[in-house]
Amino acid sequence: MDLVESYTMKRHHVYADNFFSSIKLVEDLKKADTYYCGTIRKNRRGLPNLDGRLERGQSVKKANGNEVIVARWRDKRDVFMISSNNDGSYTQKPRTRFRHDEMIDIPMPVWEVLII
């Protein structure tokens, strides 16, 4: 919280990697009117159970009462995400830079990280 203290209460969006991410941090930032999106480690304390086998392109997500969404999406490997600035919906993007004819569904937290 010390790192983003000057940005709180201004509706800014914070993006970070799994080193900084935790459920408590995201909830505290949400209370301070600051949004968060990033990856999270699968063994982080307080993370809801997102077990089960996923095929490539599939995802599973859970939300808590504080409008924090935790999602697991499988591309080549599993990616765990946490977000308070979207609803966990999906968008489409081309599979590769060179194959614009084939579109894949990706969760919005992944899309937000990709466009930054």
N, C-alpha and C positions, 0 to 999 in steps of 0.2 A: 504494500500500500504506500510505502514511503516513496517508491519510484514514480508513482503516478499521482502523487498528492496535488501537484499543480494543475492537473487535468480533471480532477473530480468536480462534480456538480456543474459540468459544462456540456453534458451529453456527448462526450467524445467516445470514440471506439478504440479499444486497445486490442492489439493482436500480438500473441506471444506463442512460444513453443512449449513443449511439455515440461521443461524445467520449472517454469513459473506457475503452471496451471494447477488449480485445485478447486474443489467445489466451494469451500469457504471463501476463497479469494473472489470468485465470480459472484457469489451472493453478496459479499461486502461491497464490491464495486457496483453492483446493481442498486444497492441501497444508497450509494453515493452518486446515483444518476450517471454512471459511466458503464458503457457496454463492453463486453469481452468476447473474443473468439480466438480459439487456438486448439492445438493438439493437447492431449493429456495422456499420461502414462496409465497403462491398463491396470496397474496394481496400486494406484493412488487411493488413499484412505477416503472412504465415503462414496466411492464410485458405485453406481447401481450395477446389478448383475446383467451383463450383456452377452452371456455365453451362448453357444450354439454354433453350428457350422454355417458359414455363409459362402455362397458362390460369388464369383467375380461380378461386381456391380450391385450386389445386394447390400442392404444396410438394416440396422435396427437402432431405435432411438428410444430414450425415456426422458420424461420431463418431470421436474419436481414442482411443488407449489410456488416456488420463488421465480418462476419463468426462466429456469436454467435447463438447457437441453444438453444431454450427453448422448453421443451417437457413436456407433461403430460401423465403418464402411469398409468393404473389401474391394481393393483394386488388385494389385499384384500381391499385397499383403494387407493385413488389417490396419486400419487407421482409426484411432480413438480421438474424438473431438468433443469440445465443450463450448457452449455458446449461450450468450444472453441477448444477442442482437438479432435473432431471427427465429422462425418457427420450425426449423428443421425440414422445410419443404425441399423439393428437388428442382433442378434446372438441367438443361441439356447443353452439351458442348461437343465439338468434334472429337473423335477418338484420338487423332493426332493432328499435328500442324498441317500435314500433307493430305489427309483423308477427311475432307469436309463433308463427304457424302454419308459417312457413318457416324451417327450421333449416339452418345451414351448419357445416361442419367447420373448426375452426381448431386450429393447433398449441398445445400446452400453454404454451410460453414466451409466446405472444401472450396467452393467457387469463390467465396470472399477471400480466402487465403491465396488462391491462384491469381486473382486479378491485382493483387497489391504488388 
